Amino acid sequence: MTGTSRDIHSLLIPLQGASLLLPCATAAEIIPFTPPQPLSGAPPWLLGSIPWRERIVPLIAFEAVEGSPPPAPDPGDKIVVLNALGGHPQLPFLALLAQGMPKIVKASRDNVTADEKGAKPLALASVRVDGQSALIPDLDALERKLLEVWLRQGPPTGSE
């Protein structure tokens, strides 16, 4: 199938030991790794905040949200800034740490299959895309979890 309306242009985001599959429309931008500003008392999965387009955006290590230790940052890492879907004014964007450059793939019924072995708590599904394992994250649940911490921390303002 090529170019049909059933193809979903997606990003395959490399993580430590896994990948995430998200529609391209959820991504606002992919940027080079920037060391985050740590947030005191934040859980290990919230690496800190980064400046982006005159905003302060929380940076998440998805692996650590799932219970693994956060990956050690590497200069080749990328940051995927996502459009938040929840509509909360204090969290219009969030960012995920990627272990390298995400790859654009066309996801369709022809190349995506269910993979029950890899299910995780904050994943809607575990799939195989062109033979590669990937998780489809539950962005709503991730945003809710982040929002609890972000509001408790008192999100930094862009003027800091």
TIMAR-962142 format. One record per residue: x, y, z of N, C-alpha, C, CB in turn; residue in three letters; chain. Coordinates in pm, whole numbers, padded with zeros to 5 digits. Glycine has a CB too. Layout:
<roses>
ROSE     nX     nY     nZ    caX    caY    caZ     cX     cY     cZ    cbX    cbY    cbZ resn chain
ROSE      X      Y      Z      X      Y      Z      X      Y      Z      X      Y      Z  Ala     A
...
</roses>
This chain:
<roses>
ROSE     nX     nY     nZ    caX    caY    caZ     cX     cY     cZ    cbX    cbY    cbZ resn chain
ROSE  00085 -00117  00000  00000  00000  00000  00090  00124  00000 -00097  00000  00123  Met     A
ROSE  00074  00212 -00091  00155  00333 -00096  00067  00455 -00106  00252  00327 -00214  Thr     A
ROSE  00085  00545 -00008  00018  00673 -00015 -00133  00669  00002  00049  00735 -00140  Gly     A
ROSE -00189  00564  00056 -00333  00562  00076 -00368  00637  00203 -00386  00418  00081  Thr     A
ROSE -00495  00667  00220 -00539  00740  00339 -00526  00656  00465 -00683  00786  00322  Ser     A
ROSE -00500  00526  00451 -00484  00441  00569 -00341  00440  00621 -00528  00300  00537  Arg     A
ROSE -00248  00498  00546 -00112  00512  00595 -00108  00625  00696 -00012  00538  00478  Asp     A
ROSE -00037  00603  00806 -00019  00708  00905  00130  00738  00911 -00075  00666  01047  Ile     A
ROSE  00167  00857  00871  00307  00897  00880  00341  00906  01028  00334  01035  00806  His     A
ROSE  00441  00830  01069  00471  00813  01210  00620  00830  01236  00425  00677  01259  Ser     A
ROSE  00651  00852  01363  00790  00856  01408  00819  00732  01489  00819  00984  01491  Leu     A
ROSE  00928  00667  01459  00980  00557  01539  01093  00618  01622  01030  00434  01448  Leu     A
ROSE  01067  00636  01750  01159  00708  01839  01243  00608  01917  01080  00801  01936  Ile     A
ROSE  01375  00607  01895  01459  00510  01965  01479  00547  02112  01595  00498  01896  Pro     A
ROSE  01458  00449  02198  01482  00464  02340  01590  00364  02380  01351  00442  02423  Leu     A
ROSE  01623  00363  02506  01716  00264  02558  01641  00131  02569  01775  00307  02696  Gln     A
ROSE  01672  00037  02480  01611 -00095  02484  01471 -00105  02426  01607 -00140  02622  Gly     A
ROSE  01421  00000  02364  01285 -00002  02308  01273  00111  02206  01177  00012  02420  Ala     A
ROSE  01156  00121  02145  01122  00233  02057  00978  00270  02083  01144  00196  01906  Ser     A
ROSE  00945  00396  02056  00807  00442  02063  00760  00469  01921  00793  00570  02152  Leu     A
ROSE  00632  00447  01897  00569  00477  01769  00461  00582  01793  00509  00349  01701  Leu     A
ROSE  00477  00697  01729  00381  00807  01744  00351  00866  01607  00435  00915  01840  Leu     A
ROSE  00228  00913  01585  00200  00984  01461  00288  01109  01450  00050  01023  01452  Pro     A
ROSE  00336  01140  01332  00419  01259  01312  00348  01386  01360  00456  01274  01164  Cys     A
ROSE  00216  01388  01351  00140  01507  01390  00155  01540  01538 -00006  01488  01357  Ala     A
ROSE  00194  01443  01621  00211  01473  01764  00341  01547  01791  00208  01344  01845  Thr     A
ROSE  00436  01539  01699  00567  01602  01719  00566  01746  01670  00677  01522  01647  Ala     A
ROSE  00612  01836  01756  00626  01976  01718  00762  02000  01653  00608  02068  01839  Ala     A
ROSE  00866  01933  01707  01001  01952  01654  01094  01848  01714  01052  02096  01684  Glu     A
ROSE  01197  01814  01640  01306  01729  01689  01428  01819  01697  01330  01602  01597  Ile     A
ROSE  01489  01824  01816  01603  01915  01837  01722  01837  01893  01564  02030  01932  Ile     A
ROSE  01842  01893  01879  01958  01829  01940  01944  01825  02092  02089  01902  01900  Pro     A
ROSE  02013  01731  02154  02009  01720  02300  02061  01848  02364  02091  01599  02347  Phe     A
ROSE  01988  01896  02462  02025  02009  02545  02021  01960  02689  01931  02133  02523  Thr     A
ROSE  02127  01977  02767  02119  01932  02907  02004  02003  02978  02253  01960  02981  Pro     A
ROSE  01917  01926  03044  01803  01988  03111  01842  02058  03240  01696  01884  03139  Pro     A
ROSE  01761  02155  03277  01774  02220  03408  01704  02129  03508  01712  02367  03408  Gln     A
ROSE  01778  02072  03606  01714  01980  03701  01604  02048  03782  01819  01920  03795  Pro     A
ROSE  01506  01970  03821  01398  02017  03907  01410  01944  04040  01257  01993  03841  Leu     A
ROSE  01426  02018  04149  01446  01953  04279  01323  01873  04318  01479  02058  04387  Ser     A
ROSE  01348  01754  04369  01240  01668  04415  01161  01599  04305  01147  01746  04497  Gly     A
ROSE  01205  01613  04181  01133  01550  04070  01164  01401  04066  01172  01617  03934  Ala     A
ROSE  01070  01320  04019  01097  01177  04005  01205  01154  03899  00967  01100  03966  Pro     A
ROSE  01271  01037  03901  01381  01011  03808  01343  01023  03660  01436  00874  03833  Pro     A
ROSE  01218  00998  03627  01176  01003  03487  01162  01146  03434  01044  00931  03470  Trp     A
ROSE  01148  01243  03525  01140  01384  03483  01282  01440  03492  01039  01467  03574  Leu     A
ROSE  01350  01441  03380  01492  01477  03376  01516  01624  03407  01550  01443  03241  Leu     A
ROSE  01415  01706  03392  01427  01849  03416  01348  01924  03311  01573  01893  03416  Gly     A
ROSE  01388  02048  03290  01319  02130  03190  01421  02185  03091  01240  02246  03258  Ser     A
ROSE  01372  02211  02971  01457  02267  02865  01390  02392  02809  01483  02162  02752  Ile     A
ROSE  01471  02488  02764  01412  02602  02694  01384  02563  02549  01506  02727  02700  Pro     A
ROSE  01268  02603  02502  01231  02576  02363  01133  02683  02316  01168  02433  02348  Trp     A
ROSE  01169  02755  02212  01083  02859  02153  01022  02951  02259  00972  02794  02071  Arg     A
ROSE  01108  03004  02344  01068  03098  02449  00970  03036  02549  01005  03221  02388  Glu     A
ROSE  00977  02905  02564  00896  02833  02663  00989  02744  02744  00783  02749  02595  Arg     A
ROSE  00940  02700  02857  01009  02600  02938  00927  02472  02926  01025  02647  03089  Ile     A
ROSE  00993  02364  02881  00925  02238  02851  00985  02127  02936  00936  02204  02699  Val     A
ROSE  00901  02044  02998  00954  01931  03075  01012  01823  02984  00843  01870  03164  Pro     A
ROSE  01126  01766  03025  01193  01661  02950  01178  01529  03024  01344  01694  02927  Leu     A
ROSE  01124  01429  02955  01091  01299  03015  01178  01189  02955  00942  01266  02995  Ile     A
ROSE  01220  01097  03040  01282  00972  02994  01173  00865  03006  01412  00933  03080  Ala     A
ROSE  01113  00827  02893  01001  00733  02894  01040  00601  02960  00951  00707  02753  Phe     A
ROSE  01164  00556  02940  01209  00431  03000  01194  00435  03151  01355  00402  02962  Glu     A
ROSE  01226  00551  03211  01219  00565  03356  01075  00575  03406  01298  00688  03400  Ala     A
ROSE  00985  00629  03324  00843  00630  03361  00795  00486  03374  00756  00707  03255  Val     A
ROSE  00849  00400  03290  00812  00258  03290  00885  00179  03398  00840  00198  03155  Glu     A
ROSE  00973  00243  03477  01038  00175  03588  01185  00143  03569  00968  00052  03615  Gly     A
ROSE  01238  00160  03450  01381  00137  03428  01459  00261  03471  01410  00103  03278  Ser     A
ROSE  01589  00247  03494  01667  00367  03525  01672  00459  03404  01810  00328  03569  Pro     A
ROSE  01679  00590  03427  01688  00681  03313  01821  00660  03240  01674  00828  03359  Pro     A
ROSE  01820  00674  03109  01945  00656  03034  02042  00771  03062  01917  00647  02883  Pro     A
ROSE  02170  00740  03053  02271  00845  03065  02267  00929  02938  02414  00785  03089  Ala     A
ROSE  02258  01060  02951  02254  01145  02831  02381  01129  02747  02235  01292  02869  Pro     A
ROSE  02364  01138  02618  02472  01122  02522  02464  01238  02423  02465  00983  02449  Asp     A
ROSE  02577  01291  02377  02571  01403  02282  02493  01372  02154  02710  01445  02246  Pro     A
ROSE  02482  01245  02116  02406  01208  01996  02257  01196  02018  02458  01079  01943  Gly     A
ROSE  02213  01211  02143  02070  01203  02173  01994  01318  02106  02046  01205  02325  Asp     A
ROSE  01867  01297  02088  01778  01401  02036  01666  01422  02137  01720  01362  01895  Lys     A
ROSE  01599  01533  02123  01481  01562  02204  01364  01579  02108  01502  01692  02294  Ile     A
ROSE  01257  01504  02135  01136  01514  02054  01035  01595  02134  01079  01371  02017  Val     A
ROSE  01008  01716  02088  00910  01802  02153  00774  01764  02097  00940  01956  02130  Val     A
ROSE  00683  01729  02188  00549  01684  02149  00444  01789  02181  00514  01553  02218  Leu     A
ROSE  00343  01798  02099  00225  01877  02130  00147  01802  02237  00137  01904  02003  Asn     A
ROSE  00122  01867  02350  00041  01803  02453 -00104  01799  02405  00053  01878  02590  Ala     A
ROSE -00171  01690  02434 -00306  01670  02384 -00414  01708  02484 -00325  01526  02344  Leu     A
ROSE -00375  01727  02611 -00473  01749  02717 -00531  01888  02725 -00411  01718  02846  Gly     A
ROSE -00473  01985  02658 -00529  02120  02657 -00504  02199  02784 -00674  02112  02635  Gly     A
ROSE -00413  02154  02871 -00385  02229  02994 -00294  02347  02960 -00319  02137  03101  His     A
ROSE -00331  02469  03003 -00253  02586  02964 -00109  02586  03016 -00322  02710  03012  Pro     A
ROSE -00083  02517  03126  00054  02514  03179  00136  02398  03122  00051  02505  03330  Gln     A
ROSE  00076  02319  03035  00150  02209  02974  00111  02195  02826  00123  02076  03051  Leu     A
ROSE  00144  02297  02744  00110  02285  02602  00204  02193  02525  00111  02422  02538  Pro     A
ROSE  00323  02169  02581  00423  02083  02517  00493  01999  02622  00525  02167  02436  Phe     A
ROSE  00545  01886  02580  00633  01805  02662  00739  01748  02570  00555  01692  02739  Leu     A
ROSE  00848  01705  02627  00959  01656  02545  01003  01518  02591  01077  01754  02549  Ala     A
ROSE  01041  01435  02495  01091  01301  02523  01238  01293  02481  01008  01193  02449  Leu     A
ROSE  01319  01229  02565  01457  01204  02531  01462  01085  02437  01544  01179  02658  Leu     A
ROSE  01527  01101  02323  01543  00994  02224  01690  00956  02216  01488  01036  02084  Ala     A
ROSE  01716  00828  02206  01854  00778  02195  01895  00774  02048  01867  00636  02259  Gln     A
ROSE  01901  00890  01986  01934  00899  01845  01821  00963  01767  01966  00762  01788  Gly     A
ROSE  01839  00971  01638  01741  01038  01552  01620  00949  01525  01807  01078  01419  Met     A
ROSE  01499  01000  01554  01379  00924  01518  01371  00903  01367  01253  00997  01569  Pro     A
ROSE  01305  00796  01330  01291  00759  01189  01145  00775  01148  01340  00613  01164  Lys     A
ROSE  01123  00833  01032  00986  00845  00980  00950  00713  00912  00973  00965  00879  Ile     A
ROSE  00833  00660  00951  00783  00537  00890  00637  00560  00853  00798  00415  00987  Val     A
ROSE  00589  00482  00756  00446  00481  00725  00388  00360  00795  00419  00477  00569  Lys     A
ROSE  00299  00386  00890  00234  00277  00961  00102  00246  00892  00211  00314  01112  Ala     A
ROSE  00081  00119  00865 -00043  00076  00800 -00077 -00065  00848 -00030  00081  00645  Ser     A
ROSE -00192 -00112  00808 -00231 -00249  00842 -00134 -00351  00784 -00373 -00279  00791  Arg     A
ROSE -00066 -00312  00678  00026 -00405  00611  00158 -00424  00685  00055 -00356  00473  Asp     A
ROSE  00201 -00325  00763  00333 -00337  00826  00333 -00323  00978  00423 -00235  00769  Asn     A
ROSE  00216 -00312  01041  00207 -00304  01187  00127 -00423  01237  00141 -00170  01233  Val     A
ROSE  00188 -00498  01329  00119 -00613  01389  00130 -00605  01541  00179 -00746  01338  Thr     A
ROSE  00032 -00661  01609  00033 -00663  01756  00147 -00751  01805 -00103 -00714  01811  Ala     A
ROSE  00205 -00711  01918  00314 -00785  01981  00285 -00787  02131  00455 -00721  01950  Asp     A
ROSE  00214 -00887  02177  00169 -00894  02316  00282 -00908  02417  00074 -01008  02333  Glu     A
ROSE  00399 -00952  02374  00509 -00977  02467  00562 -00851  02534  00621 -01044  02395  Lys     A
ROSE  00551 -00738  02469  00616 -00619  02521  00526 -00518  02589  00685 -00552  02413  Gly     A
ROSE  00406 -00555  02632  00313 -00460  02691  00372 -00394  02816  00180 -00529  02726  Ala     A
ROSE  00347 -00265  02833  00396 -00186  02946  00279 -00106  03002  00513 -00092  02903  Lys     A
ROSE  00290 -00063  03129  00178  00010  03191  00136  00138  03118  00214  00045  03330  Pro     A
ROSE  00229  00219  03070  00192  00344  03004  00193  00332  02851  00286  00455  03046  Leu     A
ROSE  00172  00210  02805  00164  00187  02660  00025  00137  02625  00272  00085  02614  Ala     A
ROSE -00033  00195  02522 -00162  00148  02472 -00147  00013  02404 -00224  00249  02376  Leu     A
ROSE -00031 -00007  02341 -00008 -00132  02269  00141 -00152  02248 -00082 -00134  02134  Ala     A
ROSE  00176 -00278  02232  00309 -00315  02188  00292 -00372  02048  00379 -00419  02287  Ser     A
ROSE  00369 -00321  01954  00352 -00360  01814  00488 -00391  01751  00281 -00248  01735  Val     A
ROSE  00479 -00444  01631  00597 -00460  01545  00569 -00380  01419  00627 -00613  01513  Arg     A
ROSE  00663 -00293  01384  00653 -00210  01264  00767 -00251  01172  00658 -00056  01299  Val     A
ROSE  00732 -00304  01057  00834 -00354  00964  00932 -00445  01037  00910 -00236  00898  Asp     A
ROSE  00880 -00526  01129  00961 -00623  01202  01030 -00570  01326  01063 -00676  01112  Gly     A
ROSE  01021 -00441  01354  01086 -00383  01472  00984 -00361  01583  01155 -00249  01435  Gln     A
ROSE  01019 -00401  01706  00931 -00382  01821  00918 -00234  01855  00982 -00461  01942  Ser     A
ROSE  00797 -00194  01893  00773 -00056  01934  00654 -00052  02028  00748  00036  01810  Ala     A
ROSE  00653  00049  02113  00541  00074  02202  00464  00195  02151  00589  00096  02349  Leu     A
ROSE  00333  00187  02159  00248  00303  02133  00214  00359  02270  00118  00266  02048  Ile     A
ROSE  00273  00474  02306  00253  00526  02441  00112  00581  02462  00355  00633  02472  Pro     A
ROSE  00067  00574  02585 -00060  00635  02625 -00028  00780  02662 -00129  00557  02745  Asp     A
ROSE -00033  00868  02564  00005  01007  02588 -00086  01076  02688  00004  01084  02458  Leu     A
ROSE -00214  01041  02690 -00305  01101  02789 -00260  01065  02931 -00450  01053  02765  Asp     A
ROSE -00230  00939  02956 -00186  00896  03089 -00051  00958  03123 -00176  00742  03095  Ala     A
ROSE  00039  00965  03026  00169  01026  03048  00154  01174  03084  00259  01010  02924  Leu     A
ROSE  00068  01245  03013  00043  01386  03042 -00016  01404  03181 -00050  01447  02938  Glu     A
ROSE -00111  01319  03220 -00170  01330  03354 -00063  01310  03461 -00283  01226  03372  Arg     A
ROSE  00020  01209  03443  00127  01180  03539  00224  01299  03546  00203  01051  03499  Lys     A
ROSE  00262  01352  03432  00352  01466  03427  00288  01589  03488  00395  01494  03283  Leu     A
ROSE  00163  01613  03457  00095  01733  03506  00091  01736  03658 -00047  01739  03449  Leu     A
ROSE  00067  01621  03722  00068  01615  03869  00199  01667  03924  00043  01471  03918  Glu     A
ROSE  00309  01621  03868  00442  01662  03915  00473  01805  03874  00550  01566  03860  Val     A
ROSE  00444  01840  03750  00476  01972  03695  00407  02082  03775  00434  01980  03547  Trp     A
ROSE  00281  02061  03809  00208  02162  03886  00256  02166  04030  00057  02134  03882  Leu     A
ROSE  00288  02052  04087  00339  02046  04225  00475  02116  04233  00351  01899  04273  Arg     A
ROSE  00557  02100  04130  00690  02162  04124  00678  02313  04104  00774  02100  04011  Gln     A
ROSE  00565  02358  04053  00555  02496  04012  00634  02514  03885  00605  02592  04123  Gly     A
ROSE  00573  02488  03769  00649  02493  03644  00723  02624  03630  00557  02472  03525  Pro     A
ROSE  00849  02618  03585  00924  02741  03564  00860  02825  03456  01070  02710  03528  Pro     A
ROSE  00883  02952  03460  00832  03041  03355  00942  03064  03253  00783  03176  03415  Thr     A
ROSE  00904  03108  03137  01002  03133  03031  01097  03246  03063  00931  03162  02904  Gly     A
ROSE  01067  03329  03163  01153  03444  03193  01262  03412  03294  01069  03557  03245  Ser     A
ROSE  01270  03287  03342  01371  03253  03441  01506  03232  03380  01331  03131  03517  Glu     A
</roses>
